[in-house]
Amino acid sequence: MKRIIIADDHSFIRLGLIQILKDEYPSVEITEVSDGESLIKEVTLHDFDLVISDLDMPGRSGLEALEQIKLIKPDLPVLILSIYTEDLYAVRVLKAGASGYMNKNAAPYELITAVHRILSGRKYITPEIAEKILAHGDIGKNPHELLTNREFEIFKLLASGKTTTQIAGSLSLAPTTVSTHRSRIMEKLSLSTNSELTRYAIAHHIISDARL
């Protein structure tokens, strides 16, 4: 019997994933959590065959949880789901140890395809991800790709108009820590103001005008 844990802060998303998985694996045992901290705790205490985690969650993001899981149980496969397209996060999560990355808009059968592939010991890589890996080889083609995973998360939030205090609260960080990260981000991107940061993010399709 397979044991899968699903992490997503939206209950309706978890419900949909559970239904898709149970249709394919009637005897599967599924655990569900709503945040990164709970995910790490469950993985630490129990054994699972697969982790399916959202990228954006309160507190620790799915990317941070992935990095921690790989320290605790390096052989446990993790499939990351996200609303973001492959070109923004796929290489990052694969480099962090994920077994696959999937956009939440993908058809249900694609989820089953990914789960089958990952449970058989392989990675799930879409043609888009494969093309990006071949084209870039590694992170570093654009300035924002040189940001650490934490810096990239803060960069997105700053570009979306969040204040240092708001970011500190959502990521459970001290405001001074966020300010330090902001300084490093500005230096790496050769920018001076938050408005420049926002324009950069829009130009590189990291955020859209609709999100502002």
C-alpha positions in Angstrom: 0.0 0.0 0.0 1.4 3.4 -1.1 1.6 6.2 1.4 1.4 9.8 0.1 1.4 13.1 1.9 -0.2 16.2 0.3 0.7 19.7 1.4 -1.4 22.6 0.2 -3.0 25.5 2.1 -6.2 25.3 0.1 -8.5 22.5 1.3 -10.3 22.3 -2.1 -7.0 21.7 -3.9 -6.1 18.9 -1.4 -9.6 17.4 -1.9 -9.2 17.4 -5.7 -5.7 15.8 -5.5 -7.0 13.1 -3.1 -9.8 12.2 -5.4 -7.6 11.9 -8.5 -5.1 9.7 -6.6 -7.7 7.5 -5.1 -9.3 6.9 -8.5 -6.0 5.6 -9.7 -4.8 4.0 -6.4 -7.9 2.8 -4.4 -5.8 1.5 -1.5 -3.5 4.5 -1.2 -3.1 6.0 2.3 -3.1 9.8 2.1 -2.1 12.3 4.8 -2.9 16.0 4.2 -1.3 19.1 5.8 -1.8 22.8 5.1 1.7 24.3 5.6 5.4 23.6 5.3 6.1 23.2 9.0 3.4 20.5 9.3 4.8 18.8 6.2 8.3 18.7 7.6 7.0 17.4 11.0 5.0 14.6 9.4 7.9 13.5 7.1 10.2 13.5 10.2 7.8 11.3 12.2 6.4 9.0 9.5 7.4 7.1 6.4 5.9 8.0 3.0 6.4 6.9 -0.6 5.8 10.3 -2.1 5.4 14.0 -1.1 3.2 16.2 -3.2 3.6 19.8 -2.2 2.4 23.2 -3.2 5.2 25.8 -3.8 3.5 28.7 -2.1 2.3 28.0 1.5 2.2 30.1 4.7 5.4 30.2 6.7 7.9 27.9 5.1 7.4 27.7 1.3 7.2 24.4 -0.5 10.8 25.1 -1.8 12.1 25.5 1.8 10.2 22.4 2.9 11.7 20.5 0.0 15.3 21.5 1.0 14.6 20.4 4.6 13.0 17.1 3.6 16.1 16.3 1.5 18.2 16.8 4.6 16.0 14.5 6.7 15.1 11.8 4.1 17.2 12.4 0.9 15.6 9.4 -0.9 12.0 10.5 -0.4 10.7 11.7 -3.8 8.9 15.1 -3.8 6.6 16.4 -6.6 6.2 20.2 -6.5 3.0 21.8 -7.7 2.7 25.5 -8.5 0.6 28.1 -10.3 3.9 29.4 -11.8 5.0 28.3 -15.3 8.0 25.9 -15.6 10.4 28.6 -16.8 10.2 30.4 -13.5 10.7 27.6 -10.9 11.3 24.2 -12.5 15.1 24.4 -12.6 15.2 25.7 -9.0 13.1 22.9 -7.6 14.9 20.2 -9.5 18.3 21.5 -8.3 16.9 21.5 -4.8 16.2 17.8 -5.1 12.6 17.5 -6.4 11.6 14.5 -8.5 9.3 16.7 -10.6 7.6 20.0 -11.1 4.0 20.5 -12.4 1.9 23.5 -13.1 -1.5 23.3 -11.3 -3.3 23.9 -14.6 -2.1 20.6 -15.9 -4.8 18.0 -16.7 -5.5 15.4 -14.0 -4.0 12.6 -16.1 -0.7 14.4 -16.1 -0.6 14.2 -12.3 -1.1 10.4 -12.5 1.6 10.2 -15.2 4.0 12.2 -12.9 3.1 10.0 -9.9 3.6 6.8 -11.9 7.0 8.0 -13.2 8.2 9.2 -9.8 7.1 6.1 -7.9 9.0 4.0 -10.4 12.2 5.8 -9.5 12.4 8.3 -12.3 12.0 12.1 -12.6 9.0 13.8 -14.1 10.2 16.4 -16.6 7.9 18.0 -19.1 9.2 18.9 -22.6 9.2 22.6 -21.5 11.4 21.8 -18.5 13.7 19.6 -20.7 14.0 22.5 -23.2 14.9 25.0 -20.5 17.5 22.7 -19.0 19.1 22.1 -22.4 19.0 25.8 -23.2 20.4 27.1 -19.9 22.2 24.1 -18.5 22.1 25.8 -15.1 20.8 28.8 -13.3 22.6 32.0 -14.0 21.6 33.3 -17.4 19.6 36.2 -15.9 20.5 38.3 -12.9 17.5 37.1 -10.9 18.6 33.5 -11.4 21.6 34.2 -9.3 19.4 34.9 -6.3 19.2 32.2 -3.6 15.9 30.6 -3.1 15.1 32.7 -0.1 16.2 35.9 -1.9 14.0 35.0 -4.8 10.9 34.6 -2.6 11.6 38.0 -1.0 12.2 39.5 -4.4 8.8 38.4 -5.6 7.1 39.8 -2.5 8.9 43.1 -2.7 8.1 43.4 -6.4 4.4 42.7 -5.6 4.3 45.7 -3.3 4.7 44.0 0.1 6.5 45.9 2.8 9.4 44.6 4.8 7.2 44.1 7.9 4.6 42.2 5.9 7.2 40.0 4.3 8.8 39.3 7.7 5.4 38.3 9.1 4.5 36.0 6.2 7.9 34.3 6.1 8.4 34.2 9.9 11.6 36.3 9.7 12.9 39.3 11.6 12.4 42.6 9.7 16.1 43.2 9.9 16.7 39.9 8.1 14.3 40.8 5.3 16.1 44.2 5.0 19.5 42.4 4.7 18.1 40.1 2.0 16.6 43.2 0.2 20.1 44.9 0.1 21.6 41.7 -1.4 18.8 41.5 -3.9 19.3 45.1 -5.0 23.0 44.6 -5.3 22.7 41.4 -7.4 20.2 43.0 -9.7 21.9 46.4 -9.8 18.8 48.2 -8.8 18.2 50.9 -6.2 14.4 51.2 -5.5 11.4 48.9 -5.0 9.8 50.5 -8.1 12.8 49.5 -10.2 12.4 46.0 -8.7 8.8 45.9 -9.7 9.6 47.0 -13.3 12.3 44.3 -13.5 9.9 41.6 -12.3 7.2 42.6 -14.8 9.8 42.8 -17.7 11.0 39.2 -16.8 7.4 37.9 -16.4 8.0 37.1 -12.7 4.9 39.1 -11.8 2.2 40.7 -14.0 0.6 44.1 -13.9 -2.6 42.4 -12.8 -1.0 41.2 -9.5 -0.2 44.8 -8.5 
